[in-house]
C-alpha cells in the first residue's frame, strides 16, 4: 500500500484485523482494514486530531498511545470495537515541553510492555534529550533512562525500541548499536550491546528494532535490510525483502499477531518511503551440519554424530534418519517445540529397535514448522543433510590382561568388531618400537587374541 503526504509514515499496531498507521504529513491516524481474501488493505477511517503524530503503540488492554511531537505530549485513546468498526475515544494526555521529568523536546518512539509483574509500562525515547522516560499506564513518570554519551547505558539519538518483560532493547542510532537493558521501577542495568562486525554489514546503520517470533529484528536503513539475531545478539539471518520486490528506503517493522486476520506467527509489516507492505518471514532451518560426518557406533571415538541447525523463529521440529532408499530407520524428534536459535540433536547410529545400522550413507530429514492460533501448521521447511556410517569394521579394545608383562610371557586382549574382518595387532616396547605383530580373523561382536 502506498501513502501520500509525509515521506516517512510510521507503522502502528494491529487491532482485530485493522492496521493503524501514523501519517505525520497530514497529521492523522489511518485505519486500514485487512481483507484476507486478497491480502490487501483499504482505508477505513482517518483521525486528524493532533499536530504531528509520529509513533504509536498498543498496550493489549484496548488502549493506544500516540506521540504528538509538536504538542510535546503523549495522547492516550481507548479503542472502541463495538458496532461496525473501530473508533477512538480520547482518554488522557501527558507531557509538556522541557527537559525535566515527564517533559519532552522531540519525542520519537513509543514502546509498551507488561513488566515481570504484569504491570503496563510505557517507554518514550526523545531525540533531543538523548534519553528514554518510563511511565505507567496513567502517564505518571517513573524513571529516566540514560543520558547523552557513548558509554554503557548512554545514548546518541535513541530511535526504535523493543521491550519484553523487564528487558528493553534500544536502537542507539548515533552510536550505531543496539543496547540491551534490564529495567525496573527502581533503575536500570546495562546488559550488552550489538555493534557492527562479524556477519553484519560493515556499514550497517541501526535505526529500529522489533521483537517477534522469539527473535530480534533489526532495521538497517543504510543497506535496506532486516537482520535477525537472537535476543542475546547471535546473528542468524538477513532479509532484503520479498522475492523480486526488495526493500526501498526501509524505515520500520512491526509484527502481526494471530488476531489480526493473517492467522500467522510469521508475518511482519514493513514501512518504507511512502509504502507499507506485508513481509512473509516463515520458519526456516538454516546452517545445517553433521559433526562428525563419518562415524560408527562401536568406535572408541566418533561413535555418535550431531546434527546442528538453526531455527529462524520459535516453532516445532520433526527429525528422522533415512537410509539410501528413503526408509525411516530412526525417529529422533516428533513435533518437538524448539525456540529460535541454534540446536543440535545426537544420533548414535542405531535404528528404532536399538540395532546398529549397516554401514553406508544416511540422511537427516528435518521438518521445521510454525503454527497458527488454531494449531495448524502454516509454514513447513524441509531440509536434508547426509551422514555416513563407516563400512570398515571398527575395533574396540575392551581389556588387556595382565597390563604389565615380562619377556617370554603373553597377554590376552579382548576386543569387539563392528563386523567380521581381519585384525592386526602390534606390540610396542617402552620406546614405541614394534617388537611383535599378530594377525587374527574376528567375528562381529566379542573376540580374543593372545
N, C-alpha and C positions, 0 to 999 in steps of 0.2 A: 504494500500500500504506500502511495506517495502522499506527501504533505506539502502544502504551501506555507508561506509565512517564514518564520524564523528558520535559518538553515540548520539549527541544531535542536530538533524536537527531543523531548525526553520521555522515555517509556515509563508507564506507571505500573499498575498491578492488574491482575486478573480477578474479576469478581463475578462468579456464576455465569461464565460464558461471555463476559464483556471485558474488553481491554480498555483501560483508561490511559490516555495519552496526554502529556503536558505539552501544549503548543505555545511557547512563550511569545512568538511573533504576533499572535492575535490575543494574547492574554487570556487563554481559555483552557479548559479541560475538555477533551473529546472522548465520548464513549463510543467504542467501536464493538459492535456485536459480532461474534464469530458464527459463521454458518458452516456446520460440519459437512454439509453436502458438497460444497465447492471449495471448502477450506479457504474462504475469503472473509474479509471484514467489511462492514458497511457502517458509515457514520449513523449513530442512533440518536445522539443528543450532544449538546455543547453547553458549557457553562462559562460565562465571561464575567467573573466576579472579582478578579484580582489584578494587580498592577503588572506583575511579571512572575507568573508561576514557573518554577524551574524543575522541581523534583517532587516526587510523590511516593508514598508508602502506605501499605495497608497493615493493620495490626491483627487481622484474623478474627476480630471480635465485632466486625461491622462498621469500623471507622477507618477513614483515610486521613492522612496528614499531608499538607502541601506547603512547600517553601514559597513564600511570596517575597521575592527578593527586594523589590523597591518599596515595600512596606516594612521590611526588616522583621518579619514575623513568620510564624508557623500557623496555618489555618487548619482546624480540625473539623471534619464533616462526618455525619452519620449517613451510612448508605441505606436507603430505603428500597428494598427489593420487592415490595408488595405491588399489587396491581399488574400493569402491563410492562413494567420495566423498572430500571434503576432511577432513583432520584437522590440528590444530595440535600441534606439538611444541615445548615450551619450549627455547630456546637459551641466552639470557642476559638480563640486565637491567643498566642502568647509570643512575647518578644518585642523589642524596640531597638532603635539604632544605638550603638555604643559598644564599648569593649569590656563591659563588666559582665557579671553572671546574668544569664537569660537575656543577653543583648546580642545583636548581630550587626555585621557590617556587609558581608557578602555571603549569606547562607547558600550553600551549593547543593549538597546531597543530604538526603534523609534516609535513615535506616531504622527499622523497628524489629525488636526481637522479644521473646519471653526469656528472662534470665533463668538461672538454675533453680530459682524458687518459683518459677512460673508467673512472674510479675512482668508486665509490659515495661519496656524501656525504649526510649526514643533517642537516637543519636542524630546530631546535626553538625555537619562539617562547614567550616567558614574559611573561604579562600583568603580573605584579607586578615582575619585574626590569626590564621595559621593554627587553628585548634579545633577540637570537637567538644561539643557540650552534650551532656546526657540529661534527659528529663523523664519524669514519669508520664503516665497517660493523660494526666490532667494539665500537663505543661509546667509542673513545678520543677525548678532547677535542682539537680542532684550533684553533678560532678563536671569539672572541666578536665579535659584530657589533652595533654601535650602542650607544646609551645613551639615557636619558630626555632629551627635549627636542623642539624643533620645527625644528631646523636640518637640513641635508642629512645623511642617514645617521643621524639620531636618531629615536626612536620615542616615541609615546604610545599605548599599548595596541596593540601589533602582533598582529594576528589571523591571517587567512589568508595563505598563501604559495604561490607557484608558482615552479618552477625548471626551467631547461633549460640544460645545459652549465654554464658559469660565471656565468650570469645568474640573478639572484634578484629576484622581484617580491614586495613586501610590502604587505598591506593595513594601512596605518598609520591605524587607525580613529580614534584620539583626535585626530590631526592632520588627519583627513578627506582622505586622499590615498593614492595608490599610489606607492611608491618602487621604482625600478629600480636595482639594484646589480650591479656586476661583482665577483665573489668568487673569490679563490684561497686556497690554504692559507696564503699569506703575509699576506693582508689583503684589504680590500675598498675599492671606489671607488664613490662616488655617481655615477649617470649622469643621471637625470632623474626628474621626478615628475609625476603627473597629479592635478590638483585639480578642483574643481567649476568650472563655467563652460562657455562655448561651447554645444555641443549637448547636454551633460549636464544633468540637472535641477539647479536652483539649490539644492535641499535634499538632494542626494544624500548617502548615508552609505555609505562604502566599508567593507565588512565581510569580504569574501572575494574570492579571485581564483583563476582556473584557466587553464591553457594547454590549448588544443585546436584542432585543425583549422587551425593556423597563426596563430590569434588569441589574444587575451587576453580572458577573460570575467570581468566584474566583478559581484559580487553587491551590489546596492543594497538593503539591508534596509529602509530607510525607505520607499522607493517600491515595494517588491516587484517589482523589475525586475532583469534581467541586461543589462548594457551590453557590447557588443562593440567592442573597439578593436584596432588593430594593436599589434604588440609595441613600436612606437615611439610609442604613445598617440594615433594618429589615430582619431578617432571614426568608427564605421561604422554601428552599428545598435543598437536596444534591443529587448528581448523582455519581454512581460508574462506569458507562459505559453502553454499550449495553447489552441486556439480553444474558447471557452465555458468554460474552466477556468483562470482566471488564478492566478498565484502568490498564496499566502496565508502571510504571515509567513515569508518566504524566509530560509534560513539558509546553504545551502552548495550547491556544484555540483561535479560530477566528470564525467569523460568516459569513454566506453565504448570500449575497444579492440576491434579486429576479432575477437580470440579469445574475446570474451565470449558469443557466441551471437547477437548482434544482426547481425553482418556488416556494420556500417556505420561510416563515419567520422563520421557526422552525428548521433550520439546522445549525449545528456547525461542525467544523472540529478540531480534537484534535491531538496534536503531542505527541508521546510517544518515548521511546528509539527505534530508527530505525523503527518506524511505524507511519503512519498517517492514521487516519480513520475518516469517517463521523460519526457523532453522532446525532441521531434524538432526539430533545427535545420535541416539541409539546406542545400545550395548555393543561393545566390541571387545574381543580378546586379542591383545597385541603382545609383541615381544616374546613369542614362544621359543623355548629352547629345552632340550633334554640333556641333563648332565649326570653321569656321562652318557654319551650316545651309544656306547658299546659296553655291555656288562654281562654277568652271569650270576645267577642266584647262589651258586656254591663257591664262588671266588672268595678269597680272604679279603680282598679289596674290590671296590666297584661291583658289589653284589646287589645293589639296587640302583635305580635311576630316578631322577627327579624331573618332573615336568614343571617348568617355570613359565608363568604367564602373568599378564597384567590386564585387569578389567578397567574399562573407561567409566564405569558407573556401578552403583550398587545393583545387584541382581541375583541370578541363580545360575548354577553350573551343573551340567551333566558331563561325566568324563568316563569314556570307555577305552579299552585297549582292543584293537582289532588285528587279526592276522592277515597274511597276504591275500587271503580270499575274502576279506572284509567280514569275517565272522567275529563276533564279540567273544573274546576269551576271558576278559576281566572287566567288571564294572567297579569303578573307584568312587564315583560320586553320582547321586541321583537327586536332582533338584535341590542341590545344596546351596543355602544362602551364602553369598560371598560379597564382601564390600569392595568398593573401588580401591584399586591399588595392585600391588604385587602379591602373587601367591605361588605356592609350589605344592605338588602332590607327589607322593612316593609310590613307585611300583616295584615290587620285589621279584618280578619275573614269573609269577605263578598265576594259574588260572583261578576261576571262581571256586574250584574244588580243592585248591591248595596244591595242585600238581605243578611241577616245574614245566614251563612251556618249552617246546622244542626250539633249537637254535634257528635263527632266521630273522627276517625283517618284520616288524610290527609298527603300528601307528596309533598314536593317541588321537581319539576323536573327542574334541572339546566343544560342547554346545553351551554358549552363554546366552542368557535371555533376561528380559525385564518384564514386569507385569503391570497391567493397568489396575484401576481400582477394583475391578471385578475378579482379579486373579488370573486373567487370561494373558498368555504370552503375546507380546506385541512386536518384539524385535528379537530375531534369532541371529546368532553369529556362529557359523560352523567353522572350525579350524582343525587341521590335521597336521601332525608332526611325527616324523619317523624315528624309530629307535631299533637297535639290533641286539639280539641275544647271541653270544658267541657260538659258532658252530663247533669249534675245537673243544675237546674235553678240558675241564678245569680241575686242577689238582688242589685239594685242601688237606694239609697235614693236620692230623688230629693229635698225635702224640709220638714222642721218641723216648724209648726206654732201653737201657739207662741213659740219662742225659750226658754222662761222662763215661768214656770207655778207654780201656788200655789197649796197647798194641797187641794184636793177636786175639782180641775178643770181638764180639759183634753186638749190634744193637738192632732192635725191632722198630720199624717205622709203620705206624698205622695211618692210612690216608683214605680219602674218598675221591672218586671220579664222577664228574657230571655225566659222562657217557663212556662206554667201553673205549679203551685206547692203550697205547704203549706209553710207559713211563720210564724216564731216565733219571737216576738219582746220582748226584756227585757228592762225594765225601771230601771235605776240605779240612786241612790242618789249621793250626792257630795263625799261620801266615797266609791263609786263604789260598793255599796251594792244593790242587786236586790230587788226592792220593789214591782214590778208587772211584770207579764208575760202575753202577749197577743198573741193568735194564730189565724191565718186567712188563708183562701184559696184565692190565687190570680190567675189572668189570665195573659197570655203573654202580656206585654206592661204595661200600666199605672194602678196603684192600689192605694187605700187609706185605711188607718187603723187609728182608733182613740183610 
